[in-house]
Amino acid sequence: MNYEDYFRRQLDGLRREGRYRVFADLERKAGAFPRAAHHTPSGEREVTVWCSNDYLGMGQHPKVLAAMHEALDRCGAGAGGTRNIAGTNHYHVLLEAELADLHGKQAALLFNSGYVSNWTTLSTLASRMPGCVILSDELNHASMIEGMKHSRCATRVFRHNDVADLRSKLSDLDRDAPKLIAFEAVYSMDGDIAPIADICDVADEHGALTYLDEVHATGLYGPRGGGISDREGLSDRLTVIEGTLAKAFGVIGGYITGSHTVCDFVRSFASGFIFSSALPPAVAAGALTSIRHLKASSHERERHQDRVATLRRKLDQAGVQHLDNPSHIVPVMVRDPVLCKEISDTLLDRYGIYVQPINYPTVARGTERLRITPSPLHSDADIDALVTALSEIWAEVGLARAA
Ligand code: PMP
């Protein structure tokens, strides 16, 4: 077999479908968010980023940067080992305590990314409970799906946010079998929100554990930024609340929070925790500062919601259709992968606006979109420039307008 040829043909297939990934070569400029330099073979150009998951711009907040500089000077670059072997730094300990407090839980456990926290926790919990059945929302993130697959447990997929379907799937199961319901708070691509209280009720009826991914909600919702479960006063009804340090908190890393016993169990059995080097102390220090800041300050959250509402209103006025949802994620639907890529290229090349096209398998075929994420740092002029650009492109390519 000619392996090189084989791999090339697979890549050509992606190109034909318009979903071959091209990464924008960006240089983020500390203090200038949402502006970044875009590097191309013909040079460097300033662009406005409209698709970052640094939702609040905390990745460039002066307090976060100062904390990272200080920790770097005190502790050096790396953690020096896995958490078990020399790698537990005092910043990790402080950060875990802060995260437990943020979610009103007894304990927390850090991982190197939200992706790792999902797959390793789900696979560990489920695989270590003989006969466990996982109930999974059909739109769960790839990292959760990987964890479930890796557990080799039976998985029943329930219709998205459909409590009746979840209840009926649970009713079919052996009453005594261990069960784990895995779902998200804010769904990353559609931006809709789970009926968390209702899911917890069904979990109680059927004696199931609950696992909630709050990756797109922590820092952004709730009086202290503890996410949707914090906003709705539901933290203590969830077995595990999982999150990331890489989105609203602006740094990198993932975590779970739960009871002492659950966190201790995962700490003791999860290979993705045990056998991987710990996060650099400076990263933990930056995340700690970011979380503390957002616990005390609602200003960023309020301004964020204001920017989202302003963008939605202006898109409506311009007739540019977007999914109506109750979150900060503004999906502008194109529904064609090639066109979606073309529009993204035009935004970048002609207008200096960067919005990555979102294609299959991140979203279902036929639902290709521009996933727009306003931040507190986007000005009225930025919003106007984006809406004008989209409006002009919509007229050019003949995309349907809302009435
Ligand atoms: N869960 C969800 C819902 C996500 O969207 C993502 C990342 N996009 C992750 C988990 C993984 O988080 P991280 O980027 O920290 O690996």
Residues whose N, C-alpha, C, O or C-beta is under 5 A from the ligand:
A	BS01	PMP	S113 G114 Y115 H141 S143 S188 D213 V215 T244 A246 G253 G254
